[in-house]
Amino acid sequence: MRGLIPVSVMVTGRGTVSERIKGRYGPGRPSAFSSELRPVVFWNITYLCNLRCAHCYINAGPEPRREELSRDNLLRVAREIADLGLPLVIFSGGEPLMRRDFWDVAQELSGRDRPKLALSTNGTLVTRDVARRLSSLGFSYVGVSLDSLVAELHDRFRGVKGAFEATISGIRNAVEAGLDVGIRTTVTRWNCMEAPGMVDLAYRLGARRVSYYILDSIGRARTIVNDLPSHEQLREFTEALIGKAREYEGKVEIEVVRSNFIGIYLADRLSGTFRGVPRSPLSYQRPGRLREEDHQHVP
């Protein structure tokens, strides 16, 4: 995951959820993902979504798209992933729970000698029954998107009135079912100051992690670039998280994503000896064709 900064681990030396996801023997005995280096699969299985988020990077929505994989192709890919012996599969979208065959795919990947499973969701469809079903399939983690402590602001950003209450209910249902739950927040100029309160809320709800994603100007977010937080806001945001990491050590894990500069700031702030070096990111991507090629041979 690009630019993931483990704030709690850097500040206190301790994590919570990250140990459980990576470890095969529980949080007291963490282990490597696998005996050899293997990739983690982040699987956007659908463009379907019941919300209309202002920042969506794949422009998801309520209408199905022709280019989505069929149920048969999804199951085939799931079997190929299982055969690769990968450590972790994270289902995302869109909203994964919008696909009726999501459960068939998850079932294909669940069980002994299969990868650990995690779900990235907006939480609005996580009823008690859904949460129990996720638990029965062995999901290790459920990450739920929540972008404000104020219902009106969250609903406006997510494009649907009532989304806030449904998301809070989904978090409670997942926690009640015994799932490890984390809150995922997109950081903008208008919610930066809520960062400490989001950790407090996570603790009250029983969520074990808060992951902050700095707004990235891709997808629909290209139309809201003015909502990017300022440098001063991000400095204050980071200072606030240092305090919260200490306050909730071993209780709520804090991470920041898409923020290499925050990692540099943190390292310098905590040690006083770190100095960064120039970097020029280079990315090369070649589209694969899962309908025509075996998953192992798709570039």
N, C-alpha and C positions, 0 to 999 in steps of 0.2 A: 504494500500500500504506500503510495507516494508520500514521502515527507511525514511519517508518523513519529511523533515525539512523545515518549512515555513520561509525562510530567511527574506522575507519582513516583515512578521508579527512579527518576533522576533526582528528585527532592528527598525522598525517604528511603529509597532502596527496596521498596516493597510494592507489589502489584496485588490484584485480587483476581479479576476475571481472566486476565492474560495467563496466569499460572494454571488455571483450571482448563482453559482451552488447549494450551500447549501440553500440559502434563497428562500422562496416561494413568497416574496413580493418585489423583486428587491433589489439592493445593499444597499439602504438606510434603509432597514428593514430586515436584515438577520434573519433566523430562523433555528431551528434544522431540520435535514433531515426529521424526522418523529416523531410522538408522542411517539414511543417506539424504542428501539435500534433494528435496522435491518441491515443486511449486504448490502454492495454495490456489484453489479455483474460486474465483469470484464470478458467479454465474447469474447474469441478467436474463432470466428465463422468459420475460415478457415485457412488452411495451404498455400493457394494460395497467391502468391505475384509476382508483376512485377519487383521487384528489387532482388538483391542477396547480402544482407547486411552481412558484415564480422562478425558482433556481434550477429546475430539473435539467440534468445534463443530457438526457436522452429524449426529452420532449414527450414524456409519457402522457397518456390520456385514456379516456373511457372507450375509445374505438379500437377494435382489433386491427392489426396490420398484416398485410399479405406475406411479408417476409418472415413472420414468426415461424418457428419450427413446429411441426405437427406433433401430436402426442407420440406417435411411433418413433419419430426422430429424437424427441426428448428422451424417451426411454432408452433408445440405442446409445445416445451420448452418455446417459447416466451409467449404463453398464460398462462402457469403455472407460469412463472416469474411475469407476470402482476397480476395474482390472489394473489400472495404473498404480494402485497402492498409494494414492495421494493422502496427505494427512488431514486436510480440512476442505470442505466445500461450503461456501457462503452463498445462499440463495438471495438474489436481489431482483430488481426490476427497473422500472415499474413497481407495481405491488405484486409480489409473488403469489399471494393468497387470492388474487383475482383469477388465476388460471385454475379451472376445475380439476385439471390433471396434475396439479402441484403435488397432491398427496401420493399419486402413483409414482412420480419421480422420486420424491423423498423416500418412499418405501423401498424403491430399487437401490437406494444408496445407504439404507440403514441396516444395522445389524453388526454382528461380530466380524472383525477383520475388514470393516468398511471405514471410510473416512469419517471424522467427526463432522457434524452438521451444525450450521448456524444460519440464522434468518435475519435479513435486514428488511424492516417493515415500517409502515407508517402507524401501525398499531390499531387502526380503526376497526379492523376486521378480526382482531384477536379476542374472540369471545371466550368464555370459560371452556366450552367444548373444544375450540380450536387450540387453546393453550394446553389442555390435557392431552390432546392428540399429538401436539409437538413434543410434549414430554415423553409420551409413550414410544415415539419414534427415536428417542435418544438425542434430541437436539441439545447441543452443549451451550448455546448462547442465542439470545434474541436481542437484537439491537433495534430500538424504537426511536423514530424521529420526533423530536419535540423542540420547537424553535423559539418559544417564549413562555414566560411565566404568566403572561396575560392572554386570556383566551382569545380576545378580539385580534390581537397582533398575530398570534399563531394562525388563526383561521384565515386572516387576510393573506399571509405569506403562503399558506397551503391551498388557498383558493376555494375552500368549502366551509361554510358556516357549520359549527358544531364539531369540527374536526378535533379541537382541543379536548373536549370532554370525552370523545370516543377514544382518543389516544391515551388519556390518563386511565380510562377504564381498561384498555388493552394492557397497559403496563401492570396494573393491579392483578389482572387475570393471569398474566404470565408468571408473576411472582408467586401468586397463590398456588399455581401448578408446580412450583418447585424449580422453575427454569432460572438460569442465570440471565439477568436482564441488564441491559445498558441503555442509557439515553444518548441519542445522537443529535447534536445541535449545530446548525449552520450559523456561523458567526458573521453578523453584519454590523453596520454602524449603529443600527437602532436597537440591537439586543446585546451588544458587547457588555454593557454594564450589568446584565442579568447573569453573567457567568457564575459568580459565587452563589447566587440564589438557586441556580440549576443544580449545583452539587447538593445543597441543602434539601431540595425537593427529591432528588434521587435517593438520598438516604432515608427520607420519610416514607417513600414509596417502596423501599426495599430493593431498589436497583443498585447494582454493584459497580457500575462504571458510567462515566460521562465522557463521551468523545466529542470534541469540538472540531468542526470542519470549517476552515476559513473559506468564505465565499469565493468561488472560482468562476470567472467570466466565460463559461462554456454553456452550450445549450440555450435554454431560455434565460439563463442568468446574463447573457450578453445584453439583455435589455434593461438590466438593473445594476450596471457597473457603478452607478453613483452610490449604491448601498455598500460598497466595499468599506471596511473599517479603516480609519486613518492609522498612521504609525503610532501616534500618541495613544489612541484607543487600544491598540494591540499591546503596547508596553504596559498600560494600566491593567489590561486583561490578564497578561502573563503574571504580573505581580500579584494580582488577586488569586490566581490559581496556585501560586507557590504557597500562599497562606492556607488555602483550602486543602492542598495535598497534605500539609502537616496536620491540619485539624482532623482530617478523615483518614489518616494513615491506617492501612489494613482494612478499611471499611468501604470506601468508595475510591475506585481507581480513576485517575484523570489522564486523558490523552488529548493531544492536539494533532490534527491531520492537515496536510497541505500547508506546511509552515516550517520549512527548514530554517528560516531566519529566527523563528522562536526557539528552536533547538540551540542555535548558536548563542542567542541572548541568554537562555537558561544556563548553559554550560559556563558562560562567562560570569553570569550573575552569581552562580553557586560556588565557583572555584576561584574566580578572579585571575585564572592563568590561561584560559582558552582563547585562541585567536583563530579566526576563520581564514580560509583561503578562497581565491576566486574559483567559481565553477561555471561551466557552460553546459547545461543539459542538452542531450541529443537523444531524440526518440525516433525509432524506425518501426513502423507497424505495417504488416501485410495482412490483408483480410483473408480469412480462411473460408472454406465452403463445407460446412458440416453436412449438407445434404448429399454431397458427392464424395466426400473423403472420410476415411477413418479418422477418428479424433486424434490418434497418435501421430498422424501424418499432416495434420493441419498446422501451418506455420504460426 
